[in-house]
Amino acid sequence: MPGVTEALSLRFSQIAIGYGDSNEPFAPGTRVNPDTIGAEELAWSLLTPDAAPLDLPPEFKVTVSKDVSQCVGVRPDGIVASAELVQQLFGFNLAP
């Protein structure tokens, strides 16, 4: 489809890149292994220790993982998003 690459590049170039300085896994700004979230397409992901929240926006692909103790939002580029960013963009609170 003509123009898809350019459209995606423009859209993703607008995502704020805030790489974290934490060594803690799943801290905002850290990269998530694509295998952890089953990344097969560019989409927002939610890592959760149990079932997906009922009020989760449809933009999120859900992965249940024993590696997390609370919900973690992962941007389409594989970087953990801050809870504030998820709240601002989707109106969804990651905190329990």
N, C-alpha and C positions, 0 to 999 in steps of 0.2 A: 504494500500500500504506500503510495508516494507521500512523503512528508512526515511519516510516523517517527522516524529517528529524530528529525529536527524538532518535532512537537514534544517528544519525550525529553530531549536535551534541554529545551527551554524550560519545561516544567520542573525538572529535577535540579536545574541550576539555581532555582529559587529556594531550594530547601536549605535552611540554615545548617551549616556544618559546625557543630560544637563538640569537637573531640575532647573527651574528658581526660583528666590526669590521674584517674584512679586505677589501681591495680585490681580492684574488686570486680569479679565477673558480673556482667549485666548492669554495670553502673552507666548512667547516661553518658553518651559519647564513646562508649566502647563498641567494638565490632563484634557481631554475633556470627558464629560459624553458620553458613547457609544450610548445612545439614541439620543443625539444631532446630531450625524453623521450617525445614522442608521447603526452602525457597525454590520454586520452579518458575515464578513470575514476579514481576515488580508489583508488590502489594504491601500494605501495612500488615504487620503480624502482631499477635498477642501471645506471649508465653504466659501460661498460667499453671499453677500447681494442681488445679482441679478443673472442673467444668467451666465453660465460658460464662461470663456474666450475662444475664438476660437482656440487659440494656446496652449491650455492645453494638457499636455502629457496624453496619454491614460491610464497610470497607476493610475490616480486619479479617485476616486468616488466623485461625486459632490453632495453637499447638500446646498440648498438655505436656508439661515437663517436670520431673522431680528435681531438676537443677535449680528451680526458683521457689522462693517462699511466698512471693506475692506477684501480682500481674506486672508484666514488663512489656511496654510497647516498643516495637522495632520498626524503624522507618524502612521504606522500600530499598534503600541503599545498604541495609544491614547494620545500621548504627542504632544503638539503644536511644530512644527518645526520652526526654524528661517528662515527668508526669504533667508538668505545666504546659508543655507543647501539645501533648495529647488533649488536655483539657481545652486549650485555646483553639485547636483545629477541629476537634470533634465534639466538644462538650461532654466528654467522657472522663470520669474520675478513676484513675488507676488504683488509688488507695482504697483499701478495704473499708 
